[in-house]
Amino acid sequence: HQVALAWLLQHSEVTLPIPGTSSVDHLDANLGAARLELIDEDVRELDAIDPR
């Protein structure tokens, strides 16, 4: 789910995801998504999955 959160963070200047955090492990995973930088090619491939 880190890639999905990273995509949301990088894809929109307006939308901000608010992921649930029910444990310290989930918090660490969510913070990891904020550190994950997707390259342009990654974003294009993810956008192509559902091009709405």
Chimera marker file (.cmm) of the C-alpha trace (Angstrom):
<marker_set name="trace">
<marker id="1" x="0.000" y="0.000" z="0.000" r="1" g="1" b="0" radius="0.5"/>
<marker id="2" x="3.050" y="2.273" z="0.218" r="1" g="1" b="0" radius="0.5"/>
<marker id="3" x="3.083" y="2.687" z="-3.558" r="1" g="1" b="0" radius="0.5"/>
<marker id="4" x="-0.605" y="3.659" z="-3.567" r="1" g="1" b="0" radius="0.5"/>
<marker id="5" x="-0.048" y="6.256" z="-0.857" r="1" g="1" b="0" radius="0.5"/>
<marker id="6" x="3.079" y="7.570" z="-2.599" r="1" g="1" b="0" radius="0.5"/>
<marker id="7" x="1.124" y="7.876" z="-5.861" r="1" g="1" b="0" radius="0.5"/>
<marker id="8" x="-1.619" y="9.843" z="-4.119" r="1" g="1" b="0" radius="0.5"/>
<marker id="9" x="0.901" y="12.129" z="-2.451" r="1" g="1" b="0" radius="0.5"/>
<marker id="10" x="2.753" y="12.818" z="-5.717" r="1" g="1" b="0" radius="0.5"/>
<marker id="11" x="-0.228" y="12.850" z="-8.062" r="1" g="1" b="0" radius="0.5"/>
<marker id="12" x="-2.360" y="15.631" z="-6.666" r="1" g="1" b="0" radius="0.5"/>
<marker id="13" x="-1.667" y="18.970" z="-5.068" r="1" g="1" b="0" radius="0.5"/>
<marker id="14" x="-5.265" y="19.066" z="-3.844" r="1" g="1" b="0" radius="0.5"/>
<marker id="15" x="-5.974" y="15.544" z="-2.561" r="1" g="1" b="0" radius="0.5"/>
<marker id="16" x="-4.300" y="14.460" z="0.652" r="1" g="1" b="0" radius="0.5"/>
<marker id="17" x="-4.736" y="10.871" z="1.801" r="1" g="1" b="0" radius="0.5"/>
<marker id="18" x="-5.424" y="10.246" z="5.476" r="1" g="1" b="0" radius="0.5"/>
<marker id="19" x="-4.499" y="6.598" z="6.021" r="1" g="1" b="0" radius="0.5"/>
<marker id="20" x="-5.662" y="4.728" z="9.085" r="1" g="1" b="0" radius="0.5"/>
<marker id="21" x="-3.038" y="3.794" z="11.638" r="1" g="1" b="0" radius="0.5"/>
<marker id="22" x="-4.027" y="1.044" z="14.023" r="1" g="1" b="0" radius="0.5"/>
<marker id="23" x="-0.512" y="0.067" z="15.080" r="1" g="1" b="0" radius="0.5"/>
<marker id="24" x="3.062" y="1.315" z="15.144" r="1" g="1" b="0" radius="0.5"/>
<marker id="25" x="3.828" y="-0.976" z="12.189" r="1" g="1" b="0" radius="0.5"/>
<marker id="26" x="1.087" y="0.703" z="10.140" r="1" g="1" b="0" radius="0.5"/>
<marker id="27" x="2.459" y="4.115" z="11.094" r="1" g="1" b="0" radius="0.5"/>
<marker id="28" x="5.944" y="3.088" z="9.949" r="1" g="1" b="0" radius="0.5"/>
<marker id="29" x="4.529" y="1.807" z="6.644" r="1" g="1" b="0" radius="0.5"/>
<marker id="30" x="2.575" y="5.025" z="6.096" r="1" g="1" b="0" radius="0.5"/>
<marker id="31" x="5.645" y="7.142" z="6.815" r="1" g="1" b="0" radius="0.5"/>
<marker id="32" x="7.595" y="4.969" z="4.390" r="1" g="1" b="0" radius="0.5"/>
<marker id="33" x="5.152" y="5.948" z="1.659" r="1" g="1" b="0" radius="0.5"/>
<marker id="34" x="5.950" y="9.614" z="2.248" r="1" g="1" b="0" radius="0.5"/>
<marker id="35" x="9.639" y="8.856" z="1.686" r="1" g="1" b="0" radius="0.5"/>
<marker id="36" x="9.001" y="6.836" z="-1.486" r="1" g="1" b="0" radius="0.5"/>
<marker id="37" x="9.632" y="8.834" z="-4.650" r="1" g="1" b="0" radius="0.5"/>
<marker id="38" x="8.052" y="7.512" z="-7.812" r="1" g="1" b="0" radius="0.5"/>
<marker id="39" x="9.785" y="8.342" z="-11.082" r="1" g="1" b="0" radius="0.5"/>
<marker id="40" x="7.736" y="9.708" z="-13.981" r="1" g="1" b="0" radius="0.5"/>
<marker id="41" x="7.629" y="6.297" z="-15.680" r="1" g="1" b="0" radius="0.5"/>
<marker id="42" x="6.177" y="4.719" z="-12.518" r="1" g="1" b="0" radius="0.5"/>
<marker id="43" x="3.483" y="7.387" z="-12.324" r="1" g="1" b="0" radius="0.5"/>
<marker id="44" x="2.562" y="6.922" z="-16.011" r="1" g="1" b="0" radius="0.5"/>
<marker id="45" x="2.243" y="3.152" z="-15.541" r="1" g="1" b="0" radius="0.5"/>
<marker id="46" x="0.067" y="3.591" z="-12.463" r="1" g="1" b="0" radius="0.5"/>
<marker id="47" x="-2.061" y="6.225" z="-14.205" r="1" g="1" b="0" radius="0.5"/>
<marker id="48" x="-2.644" y="3.793" z="-17.089" r="1" g="1" b="0" radius="0.5"/>
<marker id="49" x="-4.246" y="1.246" z="-14.746" r="1" g="1" b="0" radius="0.5"/>
<marker id="50" x="-7.390" y="3.375" z="-14.431" r="1" g="1" b="0" radius="0.5"/>
<marker id="51" x="-7.146" y="6.464" z="-16.648" r="1" g="1" b="0" radius="0.5"/>
<marker id="52" x="-10.134" y="8.377" z="-15.269" r="1" g="1" b="0" radius="0.5"/>
<link id1="1" id2="2" r="1" g="1" b="0" radius="0.2"/>
<link id1="2" id2="3" r="1" g="1" b="0" radius="0.2"/>
<link id1="3" id2="4" r="1" g="1" b="0" radius="0.2"/>
<link id1="4" id2="5" r="1" g="1" b="0" radius="0.2"/>
<link id1="5" id2="6" r="1" g="1" b="0" radius="0.2"/>
<link id1="6" id2="7" r="1" g="1" b="0" radius="0.2"/>
<link id1="7" id2="8" r="1" g="1" b="0" radius="0.2"/>
<link id1="8" id2="9" r="1" g="1" b="0" radius="0.2"/>
<link id1="9" id2="10" r="1" g="1" b="0" radius="0.2"/>
<link id1="10" id2="11" r="1" g="1" b="0" radius="0.2"/>
<link id1="11" id2="12" r="1" g="1" b="0" radius="0.2"/>
<link id1="12" id2="13" r="1" g="1" b="0" radius="0.2"/>
<link id1="13" id2="14" r="1" g="1" b="0" radius="0.2"/>
<link id1="14" id2="15" r="1" g="1" b="0" radius="0.2"/>
<link id1="15" id2="16" r="1" g="1" b="0" radius="0.2"/>
<link id1="16" id2="17" r="1" g="1" b="0" radius="0.2"/>
<link id1="17" id2="18" r="1" g="1" b="0" radius="0.2"/>
<link id1="18" id2="19" r="1" g="1" b="0" radius="0.2"/>
<link id1="19" id2="20" r="1" g="1" b="0" radius="0.2"/>
<link id1="20" id2="21" r="1" g="1" b="0" radius="0.2"/>
<link id1="21" id2="22" r="1" g="1" b="0" radius="0.2"/>
<link id1="22" id2="23" r="1" g="1" b="0" radius="0.2"/>
<link id1="23" id2="24" r="1" g="1" b="0" radius="0.2"/>
<link id1="24" id2="25" r="1" g="1" b="0" radius="0.2"/>
<link id1="25" id2="26" r="1" g="1" b="0" radius="0.2"/>
<link id1="26" id2="27" r="1" g="1" b="0" radius="0.2"/>
<link id1="27" id2="28" r="1" g="1" b="0" radius="0.2"/>
<link id1="28" id2="29" r="1" g="1" b="0" radius="0.2"/>
<link id1="29" id2="30" r="1" g="1" b="0" radius="0.2"/>
<link id1="30" id2="31" r="1" g="1" b="0" radius="0.2"/>
<link id1="31" id2="32" r="1" g="1" b="0" radius="0.2"/>
<link id1="32" id2="33" r="1" g="1" b="0" radius="0.2"/>
<link id1="33" id2="34" r="1" g="1" b="0" radius="0.2"/>
<link id1="34" id2="35" r="1" g="1" b="0" radius="0.2"/>
<link id1="35" id2="36" r="1" g="1" b="0" radius="0.2"/>
<link id1="36" id2="37" r="1" g="1" b="0" radius="0.2"/>
<link id1="37" id2="38" r="1" g="1" b="0" radius="0.2"/>
<link id1="38" id2="39" r="1" g="1" b="0" radius="0.2"/>
<link id1="39" id2="40" r="1" g="1" b="0" radius="0.2"/>
<link id1="40" id2="41" r="1" g="1" b="0" radius="0.2"/>
<link id1="41" id2="42" r="1" g="1" b="0" radius="0.2"/>
<link id1="42" id2="43" r="1" g="1" b="0" radius="0.2"/>
<link id1="43" id2="44" r="1" g="1" b="0" radius="0.2"/>
<link id1="44" id2="45" r="1" g="1" b="0" radius="0.2"/>
<link id1="45" id2="46" r="1" g="1" b="0" radius="0.2"/>
<link id1="46" id2="47" r="1" g="1" b="0" radius="0.2"/>
<link id1="47" id2="48" r="1" g="1" b="0" radius="0.2"/>
<link id1="48" id2="49" r="1" g="1" b="0" radius="0.2"/>
<link id1="49" id2="50" r="1" g="1" b="0" radius="0.2"/>
<link id1="50" id2="51" r="1" g="1" b="0" radius="0.2"/>
<link id1="51" id2="52" r="1" g="1" b="0" radius="0.2"/>
</marker_set>
